[in-house]
Amino acid sequence: MKVALVIIDMQRDFFDPESPCYCEASAGAVPGVKRLLEGARKRRWPVVHLISRHRPDGSDAENMERVRGHKHGVEGTSGAAILPGLEPQAGEDVVYKFRNSGFYHTELEDVLRHGGAEVLVLCGVATNGCVWATALDAYYRDFWLMVASDATGAGTSHFHDVALENMRYLIACTPSSSEVLRLGDLLVAGGSRPEDILVPSMYDQDGK
């Protein structure tokens, strides 16, 4: 069984206190994302960098984003850049999106299917926004899901915790980044069905 890592919106706009899209409770997610990225590269898992990119005039933004005036990921701005240390390497896919879900009018599904992915590890920001929307669309496409609890973040810890609880109850297990790597190794090794490894973790309220 093949595992792929999908890193969502690890861009400066979401980590800059001066940005209107600042996710205050997300700083703690950075070490976990780095741990997953290093682990995925070591294991030769496919890595996809999912990046928000919008037109400068905001004409491709969602209705509520236009109303609030929360521009993020504007093409050509420093805020759209990926955080240092998380930049894509040669051979890693980059997929640009302009909605919360990474599957909406993008080539993300084609990239994942072409790479043979069956289990997706999601990390990044925001837990209750783009991570949640991408996870839900992935679930509808019959991918197995792990959402790393310590490698995701949101505007507040409350939003983060509620989103993880909702995903754990419905569509995904939410282990820590270290546990994700351990479970991923079990899945890749074979011999067990994904449901036997992942489903019990969905009901671990500590998100180990």
C-alpha positions as CSV (number, residue, x, y, z in Angstrom):
1,M,0.0,0.0,0.0
2,K,1.4,3.4,-1.0
3,V,1.4,6.4,1.3
4,A,1.6,10.0,0.0
5,L,2.3,13.2,2.0
6,V,0.2,16.3,1.2
7,I,1.4,19.5,2.7
8,I,-1.2,22.2,2.7
9,D,-0.6,26.0,2.6
10,M,2.6,26.3,4.6
11,Q,2.9,29.8,3.3
12,R,4.1,33.0,5.0
13,D,0.6,34.7,4.9
14,F,-0.7,32.2,7.5
15,F,2.3,32.6,9.9
16,D,2.8,36.4,9.7
17,P,1.1,38.3,12.5
18,E,0.7,41.2,10.2
19,S,-1.3,39.2,7.7
20,P,-5.1,39.3,7.8
21,C,-5.0,35.5,7.3
22,Y,-2.7,34.9,10.3
23,C,-3.4,31.6,12.0
24,E,-2.3,32.4,15.5
25,A,-2.4,28.8,16.8
26,S,-0.4,27.4,13.9
27,A,3.2,28.1,14.8
28,G,3.4,24.8,16.7
29,A,2.6,22.9,13.5
30,V,5.9,23.7,11.8
31,P,8.1,21.2,13.6
32,G,5.6,18.4,12.9
33,V,5.4,19.3,9.2
34,K,9.2,19.3,9.0
35,R,9.2,15.9,10.7
36,L,6.7,14.5,8.3
37,L,8.5,16.0,5.3
38,E,11.9,14.6,6.4
39,G,10.3,11.2,7.1
40,A,8.5,11.0,3.8
41,R,11.7,11.9,1.9
42,K,13.6,9.3,3.8
43,R,11.0,6.7,3.0
44,R,10.6,7.8,-0.6
45,W,6.9,8.5,-0.2
46,P,5.4,10.8,-2.8
47,V,5.2,14.4,-1.6
48,V,2.7,17.0,-2.9
49,H,3.0,20.6,-1.9
50,L,-0.5,22.1,-2.1
51,I,-0.3,25.9,-2.4
52,S,-2.9,28.7,-2.4
53,R,-2.5,31.1,-5.3
54,H,-4.8,34.0,-6.1
55,R,-5.0,36.8,-8.6
56,P,-4.0,40.2,-7.3
57,D,-7.5,41.6,-7.9
58,G,-9.0,38.8,-5.8
59,S,-11.5,37.9,-8.6
60,D,-10.9,34.2,-8.1
61,A,-11.5,34.2,-4.3
62,E,-14.5,32.7,-2.6
63,N,-17.5,35.0,-1.9
64,M,-16.9,35.3,1.8
65,E,-13.2,35.9,1.2
66,R,-14.1,38.8,-1.1
67,V,-16.5,40.2,1.5
68,R,-13.9,40.0,4.3
69,G,-11.1,41.3,2.1
70,H,-8.8,38.5,3.3
71,K,-6.4,38.2,0.5
72,H,-3.8,35.4,0.8
73,G,-1.5,33.6,-1.5
74,V,-1.5,36.5,-3.9
75,E,0.7,35.6,-6.9
76,G,4.0,37.3,-6.8
77,T,3.9,38.5,-3.2
78,S,6.2,37.5,-0.4
79,G,3.2,36.2,1.6
80,A,2.6,33.5,-1.0
81,A,6.1,32.0,-0.4
82,I,6.5,28.7,1.3
83,L,8.1,28.8,4.8
84,P,11.9,28.4,4.8
85,G,12.9,24.7,5.2
86,L,9.7,23.4,3.6
87,E,10.4,24.3,0.0
88,P,9.7,21.6,-2.7
89,Q,12.7,19.5,-3.9
90,A,13.2,18.1,-7.3
91,G,10.7,15.3,-8.0
92,E,8.1,16.6,-5.6
93,D,4.8,17.8,-7.1
94,V,3.4,21.3,-6.6
95,V,-0.3,21.8,-7.0
96,Y,-1.8,25.3,-6.9
97,K,-5.4,25.8,-5.7
98,F,-7.7,28.8,-5.3
99,R,-10.4,27.2,-3.0
100,N,-10.2,25.5,0.3
101,S,-10.3,22.0,-1.1
102,G,-7.1,21.0,-2.9
103,F,-9.3,18.9,-5.2
104,Y,-11.4,21.7,-6.6
105,H,-10.5,22.3,-10.2
106,T,-6.9,21.1,-9.8
107,E,-4.9,18.2,-10.9
108,L,-4.4,16.9,-7.4
109,E,-6.3,13.7,-7.9
110,D,-4.5,12.9,-11.1
111,V,-1.2,13.5,-9.4
112,L,-2.0,11.2,-6.5
113,R,-3.5,8.4,-8.7
114,H,-0.5,8.6,-11.1
115,G,1.8,8.1,-8.1
116,G,-0.3,5.1,-6.9
117,A,-1.3,6.7,-3.6
118,E,-3.9,4.9,-1.5
119,V,-3.3,6.5,1.9
120,L,-2.9,10.2,2.3
121,V,-1.2,12.0,5.1
122,L,-2.4,15.6,5.4
123,C,-0.7,18.4,7.3
124,G,-0.6,22.2,7.2
125,V,-3.2,24.9,7.7
126,A,-5.8,25.6,8.5
127,T,-7.2,22.5,10.3
128,N,-10.8,23.8,10.1
129,G,-10.4,25.2,6.6
130,C,-8.2,23.9,3.8
131,V,-7.1,20.8,5.7
132,W,-10.7,19.9,6.5
133,A,-12.0,20.6,3.0
134,T,-9.2,18.7,1.3
135,A,-9.7,15.7,3.7
136,L,-13.4,15.6,3.0
137,D,-12.9,15.6,-0.7
138,A,-10.2,13.0,-0.4
139,Y,-12.6,10.8,1.6
140,Y,-15.2,11.1,-1.1
141,R,-12.6,9.8,-3.5
142,D,-11.9,6.7,-1.4
143,F,-8.5,7.6,-0.1
144,W,-7.6,6.4,3.4
145,L,-6.6,9.4,5.5
146,M,-4.3,10.4,8.3
147,V,-4.4,14.0,9.5
148,A,-1.4,14.7,11.7
149,S,-2.6,16.4,14.9
150,D,0.6,18.2,15.7
151,A,1.4,19.2,12.1
152,T,-1.8,21.1,11.6
153,G,-3.0,24.4,13.0
154,A,-5.8,27.0,12.9
155,G,-6.6,30.5,13.9
156,T,-7.4,29.3,17.5
157,S,-6.7,26.1,19.4
158,H,-10.4,25.7,19.7
159,F,-11.0,25.6,16.0
160,H,-8.1,23.2,15.6
161,D,-9.3,20.8,18.3
162,V,-12.9,20.8,17.0
163,A,-11.9,20.2,13.4
164,L,-9.7,17.3,14.5
165,E,-12.4,15.8,16.6
166,N,-14.9,16.1,13.7
167,M,-12.5,14.4,11.2
168,R,-11.6,11.7,13.7
169,Y,-15.3,10.9,14.2
170,L,-16.1,10.9,10.5
171,I,-13.3,10.4,8.0
172,A,-9.8,10.2,9.3
173,C,-7.4,9.1,12.1
174,T,-5.5,12.0,13.7
175,P,-2.2,10.7,15.1
176,S,0.8,12.7,16.0
177,S,3.4,13.2,13.2
178,S,5.7,10.5,14.8
179,E,2.8,8.0,15.0
180,V,1.9,8.8,11.4
181,L,5.3,7.7,10.3
182,R,5.0,4.5,12.3
183,L,1.6,3.7,11.0
184,G,2.8,4.5,7.5
185,D,5.6,2.0,7.8
186,L,3.1,-0.7,8.8
187,L,0.9,0.1,5.8
188,V,3.7,0.1,3.3
189,A,5.0,-3.2,4.7
190,G,1.7,-4.9,3.9
191,G,0.2,-7.9,5.6
192,S,-2.7,-5.9,7.2
193,R,-5.7,-4.1,5.8
194,P,-5.7,-0.3,6.1
195,E,-8.9,-0.5,8.1
196,D,-7.2,-2.7,10.7
197,I,-4.5,-0.2,11.2
198,L,-6.2,3.1,10.7
199,V,-9.8,2.7,12.0
200,P,-8.8,1.9,15.6
201,S,-6.8,5.1,15.7
202,M,-9.9,7.1,14.8
203,Y,-11.3,6.4,18.2
204,D,-8.2,7.2,20.2
205,Q,-9.3,10.5,21.7
206,D,-5.7,11.4,22.6
207,G,-4.8,11.4,18.9
208,K,-1.6,9.4,19.5
